[in-house]
Amino acid sequence: MTRNLQSGRRLRPIDLARGHGLSTQAIRNYEEAGILPAADRTPHGYRAYTPLHERALAAFLALVPGHGHGTAASIMRAVNEGAADEAFGLIDGTHAELLADRRTLEAVENALRDLASAAVADRPAAAGSTAGSGPLFIGPLAGRLGIRPATLRAWERAGLVRPRRDPLTGYRVYDEADVRDARMAHQLRRGGYLLEQIAPLLAQVRAAGGPEPLESALTAWRTRLSSRGRALLTGAAALDAYLHARG
């Protein structure tokens, strides 16, 4: 199959470039980077590409949306060097990264649902008395979450919660937003997430003004993950066609 494609019609750099809206210099750069297999040269020194190079270019461009330019280039170099297992390992790495992103999204969504449930549970107490409202000190908040005060202090050092200090006693005081952040941190920690992974998520909640405005961002996040998953399928199909062409 490789010999047939290589011995077929000869293509100039412009022939490859036109079909994908690229420049001829981009085609030459891709060859020099190992993304395309090395081209033969005419007696006058011009590059002579073949349908095999056309397949390689199509595979690379299909891989980029799912894997990113750098990883897609590494996959193509590995294939062109005959190191298919290395290429498959890079592909596996992207799939593992996407799966981790999906699990993070699910954990955030679960945490937000828990926050909403907790808010509903607190409303009756707030309506009938002041037991469920107002700021909390570290002991009562820890008791409500079922954790130790030392855990809350560790979360504060990691930037997960940012309680103010009572000016008279110096005690930590957790307002409604702090309680929300602590609940969300607790849920994510139960899901196995590290403090350094949780901090940027809580920063997004604060920047959005609370969990409700963040819901649209989470929907967009899920859409991006789905689009990337589809792109990985498209890239895999194009790469498989190239592998078959190489024989």
Protein Blocks (a to p, Z undefined) as FASTA:
>chain_A
ZZmmmmmccddfklmmmmnopafklmmmmmmnomaccddddfkopacddfklmmmmmmmm
mmmmmnojmlmmmmmmmmmnopamlmmmmmmmmmmmmmmmmmmmmmmmmmmmmmmmmmmm
mmmmmmmmmklgcjddfklmmmmnopafklmmmmmmnomaccdddfklopacddfklmmm
mmmmmmmmmnopafklmmmmmmmmmmnopaklmmmmmmmmmmmmmmmmmmmmmmmmmmmm
mmmmnZZ
